[in-house]
Amino acid sequence: MNRLLALFALLFCFSCAKPKEPIEFWLTDPKANILFQKQVEAQEDTDTELKITVDSETSFQLMDGFGFTLSQGSAKHLLGMSESARASILQELFGSGEKDIRISYLRLSVAASDLNEFPFSYNDLADSLATDPELAQFSLSYDTLDVLPILKQITAINPEIKLMASPWSPPKWMKDNKDTRGGLLLEEFEPVYAQYLVKYIQEMGNLGFEIDALTIQNEPLHPGNNPSLLMLPEQQARFIGKHLGPAFQAAGIKTKILIYDHNADRPEYPIIVLNDSLANSFVDGSAFHLYAGDIAALSEVHQAFPDKNIYFTEQWIGAPGNLEGDMPWHIKNLIIGATRNWAKTVLEWNLTSNPELTPHTDRGGCDRCLGSITVSGDSVVRNPAYYVIAHASKLVEPGSVRIDSNVYEGLPNVAFLRPDGKKVLIALNESQKPISFQIVDKEKVFYAELNPGATGTWMW
């Protein structure tokens, strides 16, 4: 009998002594040259004055993902690598392995962006006076040479990646100035331009690329880029309400329609569009950049139209890059700031650059845009934007929900609940001294510390 009791007690002890669930901790500390490295988490219960309390009972927006724009230049840099080197870096960027950063969202340009070798549309005509209202000469043309082959390799690695598309300009013949740069879309061609965008979505679909969302116009208040278009909010509302929305509906297209796609200093733009009764029902949400304005403006638009979504779609980092300065700003304002202001996506600008920062268009193309990585032959250098996005994309899976967490001065942070029930906290020490704090999630409490300028991502 005593032996049986002893055996029972031993089995009971083994069943109760469950090991603590490990806490995954990734750190970037530029001053210590720690670049997005997985740390050994001590899981101490050391008491501290500062406590970040995570509250999964209070939830906000569903996350679609984190990523970059795949420009023509980015595709060309990658195509210039050997097959093995290209496969390796694409796996690191888009794969789901232990060493991969798991980018989950990509933005594409509809035809050329300013990071193309030259501006073009999918319906260019040799005769400057000609028009093609039937879109008989529509073709994905140049994209088939670079962007689409790379996109095919990316989607083979991550078939679930979401794609957003943004036009920089309609074909020249649809515009009042007959130029790729600036000008207005002529009202008489608004129905034709709607069909142009329908054809883009359909042809991409035929090639196996589902476009999840389409912004109407990249930076509609910046006609100085090349290519570009000036599109005021009243025209954007009319175009969506009378032409694009009905055209998508008639063609059975489920691609989400996003408005604005410009800086946070003009929140009245998307509000004007959403106040239009015809446009409103076709619009999924508003897209933002942060080259001007305050990230809190995203919440202003959310509060005006809480049934519409918010997206953050672009921010560039200027060459040569400065990790100690760039990373804290982008983590605070984008990864933390945009998501705490309802953004479902956070996208940095170009995926790759080369040492010469080419290609770019003349008359307004960006000649200082630094990619997430710099590619030179088979050599790869990881730049600040790589680490910025990695701190979110690695662990915050699509379908995660932002949840509540309290914020201290000098310690901005944001928390998420993943579909598998795990929780993620991203925090930045923007003060001038090390900060120690506890992360509190009901009964689970663990100790954390960050040096000045350091960013941490924890998952438990």
C-alpha positions as CSV (number, residue, x, y, z in Angstrom):
1,M,0.0,0.0,0.0
2,N,2.8,2.4,0.9
3,R,4.5,1.8,-2.4
4,L,1.2,2.6,-4.3
5,L,0.8,5.8,-2.3
6,A,4.3,6.8,-3.0
7,L,3.8,6.1,-6.8
8,F,0.6,8.1,-6.8
9,A,2.2,11.0,-5.1
10,L,5.1,11.0,-7.6
11,L,2.7,11.0,-10.5
12,F,0.7,13.8,-9.0
13,C,3.8,15.8,-8.5
14,F,4.8,15.4,-12.1
15,S,1.4,16.4,-13.4
16,C,1.3,19.6,-11.3
17,A,4.9,20.7,-11.9
18,K,4.2,22.2,-15.3
19,P,7.1,24.3,-16.6
20,K,6.6,28.0,-17.0
21,E,5.6,28.9,-20.5
22,P,8.7,30.5,-22.2
23,I,8.6,34.2,-22.9
24,E,9.9,35.0,-26.4
25,F,11.8,38.3,-26.4
26,W,13.4,40.1,-29.4
27,L,15.6,43.1,-28.9
28,T,17.0,45.9,-31.0
29,D,19.4,48.1,-29.1
30,P,21.3,50.2,-31.6
31,K,23.9,51.6,-29.2
32,A,24.8,48.1,-28.1
33,N,24.8,46.8,-31.7
34,I,22.0,44.4,-30.9
35,L,20.0,44.1,-34.1
36,F,16.7,42.3,-33.7
37,Q,18.1,39.4,-31.8
38,K,16.3,36.8,-29.7
39,Q,17.2,37.1,-26.1
40,V,17.2,34.7,-23.2
41,E,14.3,35.9,-21.0
42,A,14.9,35.4,-17.3
43,Q,11.2,35.6,-16.3
44,E,12.0,37.2,-13.0
45,D,9.2,38.6,-10.9
46,T,11.3,41.5,-9.7
47,D,9.0,44.3,-8.5
48,T,9.3,47.7,-10.2
49,E,7.4,51.0,-10.0
50,L,6.5,50.9,-13.7
51,K,4.0,48.2,-14.7
52,I,2.6,47.9,-18.2
53,T,-0.7,46.1,-17.8
54,V,-2.1,44.3,-20.8
55,D,-5.9,44.0,-20.9
56,S,-7.2,41.5,-23.5
57,E,-10.8,42.2,-22.4
58,T,-10.5,45.6,-24.1
59,S,-9.9,45.2,-27.8
60,F,-9.7,47.4,-30.9
61,Q,-9.0,46.8,-34.6
62,L,-8.2,43.5,-36.4
63,M,-4.7,43.6,-37.9
64,D,-4.1,42.8,-41.6
65,G,-0.3,42.9,-41.6
66,F,3.0,44.7,-41.7
67,G,5.3,45.2,-44.7
68,F,6.6,47.3,-47.6
69,T,6.0,48.4,-51.2
70,L,7.4,46.2,-53.9
71,S,8.5,48.8,-56.5
72,Q,9.9,48.1,-59.9
73,G,13.3,49.0,-58.6
74,S,12.9,46.6,-55.7
75,A,12.1,43.8,-58.2
76,K,15.0,44.6,-60.4
77,H,17.5,44.6,-57.5
78,L,16.2,41.1,-56.5
79,L,16.3,39.8,-60.1
80,G,19.9,40.9,-60.3
81,M,20.9,38.4,-57.6
82,S,21.8,34.8,-58.2
83,E,18.9,32.4,-57.8
84,S,20.2,30.9,-54.5
85,A,20.9,34.3,-52.9
86,R,17.5,35.7,-54.0
87,A,15.7,32.6,-52.7
88,S,17.5,33.0,-49.4
89,I,16.6,36.7,-48.8
90,L,13.0,36.2,-50.0
91,Q,12.7,33.4,-47.5
92,E,14.1,35.5,-44.7
93,L,11.7,38.4,-45.6
94,F,8.5,36.4,-46.3
95,G,9.0,33.0,-44.8
96,S,7.6,31.7,-41.5
97,G,10.8,30.0,-40.1
98,E,12.7,30.8,-37.0
99,K,15.1,33.1,-38.8
100,D,12.4,34.8,-41.0
101,I,10.7,38.1,-40.3
102,R,7.4,37.0,-41.8
103,I,6.3,40.1,-43.8
104,S,2.6,39.7,-44.3
105,Y,1.5,42.7,-46.5
106,L,2.8,44.2,-49.7
107,R,1.8,47.4,-51.5
108,L,2.1,47.5,-55.3
109,S,2.0,50.4,-57.7
110,V,-0.7,50.3,-60.5
111,A,1.7,50.8,-63.4
112,A,4.7,53.1,-62.6
113,S,5.6,54.7,-59.3
114,D,8.4,57.2,-58.9
115,L,10.8,54.3,-58.2
116,N,10.5,53.1,-61.8
117,E,13.1,53.7,-64.5
118,F,10.5,55.8,-66.3
119,P,6.8,56.6,-66.0
120,F,4.3,54.5,-67.8
121,S,0.6,53.4,-67.6
122,Y,-1.0,50.2,-68.8
123,N,-2.6,52.0,-71.7
124,D,0.0,54.3,-73.3
125,L,-0.6,55.5,-76.8
126,A,2.0,56.5,-79.4
127,D,-0.2,59.3,-80.8
128,S,-0.3,62.1,-78.2
129,L,-3.7,63.1,-79.5
130,A,-5.2,59.6,-79.5
131,T,-7.6,58.2,-76.9
132,D,-8.6,54.6,-76.2
133,P,-12.0,54.6,-74.4
134,E,-12.4,50.9,-75.0
135,L,-9.0,50.2,-73.4
136,A,-8.2,48.0,-76.4
137,Q,-4.4,48.5,-75.8
138,F,-4.5,47.8,-72.1
139,S,-1.5,45.6,-71.0
140,L,0.4,44.9,-67.8
141,S,3.4,45.4,-70.0
142,Y,6.5,46.3,-68.1
143,D,5.3,44.7,-64.8
144,T,5.6,41.3,-66.5
145,L,9.4,41.8,-66.8
146,D,10.2,42.4,-63.1
147,V,7.5,43.0,-60.5
148,L,5.3,40.0,-61.4
149,P,8.1,37.4,-61.5
150,I,9.3,38.5,-58.1
151,L,5.7,38.6,-56.8
152,K,5.2,35.1,-58.0
153,Q,8.2,33.9,-55.9
154,I,7.0,35.8,-52.9
155,T,3.5,34.3,-53.0
156,A,5.0,30.8,-53.4
157,I,6.7,31.4,-50.1
158,N,3.7,33.1,-48.4
159,P,0.5,32.3,-50.3
160,E,-1.5,34.2,-47.6
161,I,0.3,37.5,-48.1
162,K,-2.1,40.4,-48.7
163,L,-1.7,42.8,-51.6
164,M,-2.6,46.5,-51.8
165,A,-2.4,48.4,-55.1
166,S,-2.1,52.2,-55.6
167,P,-2.1,54.2,-58.8
168,W,0.3,57.1,-59.2
169,S,-1.4,58.4,-62.4
170,P,-4.0,57.5,-65.0
171,P,-2.8,57.2,-68.6
172,K,-1.8,60.6,-70.0
173,W,-4.6,60.8,-72.5
174,M,-7.2,60.8,-69.6
175,K,-5.6,63.9,-68.1
176,D,-6.1,67.6,-68.8
177,N,-2.3,68.3,-69.1
178,K,-1.5,65.1,-71.1
179,D,1.5,64.5,-68.9
180,T,2.5,61.8,-66.5
181,R,3.2,64.5,-63.9
182,G,0.4,66.4,-62.2
183,G,-2.8,67.5,-63.9
184,L,-6.4,66.4,-63.3
185,L,-8.3,63.4,-64.5
186,L,-10.8,64.7,-67.0
187,E,-14.4,64.1,-65.9
188,E,-15.3,62.7,-69.3
189,F,-12.8,59.9,-68.7
190,E,-13.8,59.0,-65.1
191,P,-15.9,56.0,-66.3
192,V,-13.1,54.8,-68.5
193,Y,-10.6,55.1,-65.7
194,A,-12.9,53.1,-63.5
195,Q,-12.8,50.3,-66.1
196,Y,-9.0,50.6,-66.3
197,L,-8.8,49.8,-62.6
198,V,-11.3,47.0,-63.0
199,K,-9.1,45.5,-65.8
200,Y,-6.1,45.8,-63.5
201,I,-7.8,43.8,-60.7
202,Q,-9.1,41.2,-63.1
203,E,-5.8,40.7,-65.0
204,M,-3.9,40.4,-61.8
205,G,-6.5,37.9,-60.6
206,N,-6.1,35.9,-63.8
207,L,-2.3,35.7,-63.0
208,G,-3.1,34.4,-59.5
209,F,-2.6,37.7,-57.6
210,E,-5.6,38.7,-55.6
211,I,-5.6,42.4,-54.8
212,D,-7.1,42.8,-51.3
213,A,-7.3,46.6,-51.4
214,L,-7.0,49.5,-53.8
215,T,-6.2,53.1,-52.9
216,I,-7.8,55.5,-55.3
217,Q,-4.7,57.7,-55.8
218,N,-1.3,57.8,-54.2
219,E,-0.8,61.2,-52.6
220,P,-3.6,63.0,-54.4
221,L,-2.5,66.4,-53.1
222,H,1.1,66.0,-54.4
223,P,1.1,66.7,-58.1
224,G,4.9,67.4,-58.2
225,N,5.9,63.7,-58.2
226,N,6.5,61.8,-61.4
227,P,4.1,60.1,-62.1
228,S,1.3,61.9,-60.1
229,L,-2.2,63.3,-60.3
230,L,-4.0,66.1,-58.4
231,M,-7.3,64.7,-57.2
232,L,-9.4,66.8,-54.8
233,P,-11.7,65.1,-52.4
234,E,-14.9,66.2,-54.2
235,Q,-13.6,64.5,-57.4
236,Q,-12.5,61.4,-55.5
237,A,-16.0,61.1,-53.9
238,R,-17.7,61.5,-57.3
239,F,-15.3,59.1,-59.0
240,I,-16.0,56.4,-56.4
241,G,-19.7,57.0,-56.0
242,K,-20.7,57.3,-59.7
243,H,-18.0,55.2,-61.4
244,L,-15.6,53.0,-59.6
245,G,-17.9,51.6,-56.9
246,P,-20.6,50.6,-59.4
247,A,-18.0,49.2,-61.8
248,F,-16.5,47.0,-59.1
249,Q,-20.0,45.9,-58.1
250,A,-21.0,45.1,-61.7
251,A,-17.8,43.1,-62.2
252,G,-18.2,41.2,-58.9
253,I,-14.9,42.6,-57.6
254,K,-14.4,42.2,-53.8
255,T,-11.3,44.4,-53.6
256,K,-11.6,47.0,-50.9
257,I,-11.7,50.6,-51.9
258,L,-9.5,52.9,-49.8
259,I,-9.5,56.7,-50.0
260,Y,-7.0,59.5,-49.5
261,D,-3.5,57.7,-49.2
262,H,-1.7,60.9,-48.1
263,N,-0.5,62.7,-45.1
264,A,-2.0,63.0,-41.6
265,D,-2.2,66.8,-41.8
266,R,-5.4,66.7,-43.9
267,P,-7.9,64.5,-42.1
268,E,-10.7,66.6,-43.6
269,Y,-10.0,65.0,-47.0
270,P,-11.2,61.5,-46.2
271,I,-14.0,63.0,-44.0
272,I,-15.3,65.0,-47.1
273,V,-15.2,61.8,-49.2
274,L,-17.0,59.7,-46.5
275,N,-19.6,62.4,-46.1
276,D,-20.6,61.8,-49.7
277,S,-23.6,59.5,-49.6
278,L,-22.9,57.8,-52.9
279,A,-19.2,57.2,-52.2
280,N,-19.6,56.1,-48.6
281,S,-21.2,52.7,-49.1
282,F,-18.3,51.6,-51.5
283,V,-15.5,52.7,-49.2
284,D,-13.8,50.3,-46.8
285,G,-11.5,52.9,-45.2
286,S,-8.9,55.6,-45.3
287,A,-5.1,55.3,-45.9
288,F,-2.4,57.6,-44.5
289,H,1.2,58.6,-44.7
290,L,3.1,60.7,-42.1
291,Y,5.3,63.1,-44.0
292,A,3.2,65.9,-42.4
293,G,0.7,66.1,-39.6
294,D,0.3,64.0,-36.4
295,I,-0.5,60.3,-36.2
296,A,-3.4,61.1,-33.9
297,A,-5.3,62.4,-36.9
298,L,-6.0,58.8,-37.8
299,S,-8.2,58.6,-34.7
300,E,-10.0,61.8,-35.8
301,V,-11.1,60.1,-39.0
302,H,-12.0,56.9,-37.1
303,Q,-14.1,58.9,-34.6
304,A,-16.0,60.6,-37.4
305,F,-16.7,57.3,-39.2
306,P,-16.1,54.4,-36.7
307,D,-17.5,51.9,-39.2
308,K,-14.7,52.5,-41.6
309,N,-11.2,51.1,-41.4
310,I,-7.9,52.9,-41.1
311,Y,-4.7,51.9,-42.9
312,F,-1.1,53.2,-42.7
313,T,0.4,52.7,-46.2
314,E,3.7,54.5,-46.6
315,Q,6.7,56.1,-44.9
316,W,10.2,56.4,-46.3
317,I,13.6,56.6,-44.6
318,G,16.2,58.8,-46.3
319,A,19.6,57.4,-47.2
320,P,22.1,56.7,-45.8
321,G,19.9,55.9,-42.8
322,N,20.6,56.3,-39.1
323,L,19.4,53.4,-37.0
324,E,19.7,55.3,-33.7
325,G,17.5,58.1,-34.9
326,D,15.3,56.5,-37.5
327,M,14.2,53.4,-35.5
328,P,12.8,55.1,-32.4
329,W,10.9,57.6,-34.6
330,H,9.4,54.9,-36.8
331,I,8.6,52.6,-33.9
332,K,7.0,55.3,-31.9
333,N,4.9,56.9,-34.7
334,L,4.2,53.9,-36.9
335,I,4.4,50.5,-35.2
336,I,3.0,51.9,-32.0
337,G,1.4,55.2,-33.0
338,A,-0.4,54.1,-36.1
339,T,-1.8,50.9,-34.5
340,R,-2.8,52.8,-31.4
341,N,-4.8,55.1,-33.7
342,W,-6.7,52.3,-35.4
343,A,-4.4,51.3,-38.3
344,K,-4.9,47.8,-39.6
345,T,-1.6,47.9,-41.6
346,V,1.7,49.5,-41.2
347,L,3.7,49.7,-44.4
348,E,7.1,51.3,-44.8
349,W,8.1,52.4,-48.3
350,N,10.4,50.5,-50.7
351,L,11.4,46.9,-50.1
352,T,14.9,47.2,-51.5
353,S,17.3,49.8,-52.8
354,N,20.8,49.5,-54.4
355,P,23.8,51.5,-53.4
356,E,23.1,54.1,-56.1
357,L,19.5,54.5,-55.0
358,T,18.3,53.8,-58.5
359,P,16.0,53.5,-60.4
360,H,13.8,56.5,-60.0
361,T,12.0,58.7,-62.5
362,D,13.2,62.2,-63.5
363,R,11.2,65.3,-62.7
364,G,10.3,64.3,-59.2
365,G,11.3,60.7,-58.5
366,C,12.7,59.9,-55.1
367,D,16.6,59.8,-55.3
368,R,17.1,59.3,-51.5
369,C,14.7,56.5,-50.7
370,L,16.4,53.8,-48.7
371,G,15.0,50.3,-48.9
372,S,14.5,47.9,-46.1
373,I,17.6,46.2,-47.4
374,T,20.3,47.4,-49.8
375,V,21.1,44.8,-52.5
376,S,24.4,44.9,-54.4
377,G,24.9,41.7,-56.4
378,D,24.4,39.0,-53.9
379,S,25.3,41.2,-51.0
380,V,22.5,42.3,-48.6
381,V,22.7,45.1,-46.0
382,R,19.7,45.3,-43.6
383,N,18.6,48.9,-43.1
384,P,16.5,50.7,-40.4
385,A,13.1,49.9,-42.0
386,Y,13.9,46.2,-41.9
387,Y,14.2,46.2,-38.1
388,V,11.2,48.5,-37.7
389,I,8.9,46.2,-39.5
390,A,10.5,43.0,-38.1
391,H,9.6,44.0,-34.6
392,A,5.9,43.7,-35.5
393,S,5.7,41.3,-38.5
394,K,7.7,38.6,-36.8
395,L,5.2,37.9,-34.0
396,V,2.0,39.9,-34.7
397,E,0.3,37.6,-37.1
398,P,-2.5,38.7,-39.5
399,G,-5.8,38.3,-37.7
400,S,-4.3,39.5,-34.4
401,V,-6.3,42.1,-32.5
402,R,-4.9,45.2,-30.8
403,I,-5.7,45.1,-27.1
404,D,-5.3,47.7,-24.4
405,S,-2.2,48.5,-22.5
406,N,-1.3,51.5,-20.3
407,V,1.4,54.0,-21.4
408,Y,4.1,55.8,-19.4
409,E,6.0,58.8,-20.5
410,G,9.2,57.7,-22.2
411,L,7.8,54.1,-22.6
412,P,5.3,54.0,-25.6
413,N,4.0,50.6,-26.2
414,V,1.2,48.6,-28.0
415,A,-0.2,45.1,-27.3
416,F,-1.9,42.5,-29.5
417,L,-3.8,39.2,-29.0
418,R,-2.9,36.6,-31.7
419,P,-5.3,34.2,-33.2
420,D,-3.6,31.4,-31.3
421,G,-4.3,33.1,-28.0
422,K,-0.7,34.3,-27.4
423,K,-0.1,38.0,-26.6
424,V,2.5,40.3,-28.0
425,L,3.8,43.6,-26.5
426,I,6.1,46.0,-28.4
427,A,7.7,48.8,-26.4
428,L,10.3,51.6,-26.9
429,N,12.5,53.3,-24.4
430,E,12.6,56.9,-25.8
431,S,14.0,58.3,-22.5
432,Q,17.7,59.1,-21.8
433,K,18.2,56.4,-19.2
434,P,17.5,52.7,-18.8
435,I,14.0,51.7,-17.8
436,S,12.9,48.7,-15.8
437,F,9.3,47.6,-15.8
438,Q,6.9,44.7,-15.2
439,I,4.6,43.4,-17.9
440,V,1.4,42.3,-16.2
441,D,-1.2,40.1,-17.8
442,K,-3.6,39.0,-15.1
443,E,-1.7,36.4,-13.0
444,K,1.3,36.4,-15.4
445,V,3.9,38.9,-14.4
446,F,7.4,39.2,-15.7
447,Y,10.3,41.6,-15.6
448,A,11.6,43.6,-18.5
449,E,14.2,46.4,-19.1
450,L,15.2,48.5,-22.1
451,N,18.2,50.7,-22.6
452,P,17.7,54.2,-24.1
453,G,16.7,54.0,-27.7
454,A,16.0,50.3,-27.5
455,T,12.9,48.5,-28.8
456,G,11.6,45.1,-27.5
457,T,9.0,42.7,-28.6
458,W,7.7,40.1,-26.1
459,M,5.4,37.2,-26.7
460,W,3.9,34.9,-24.1
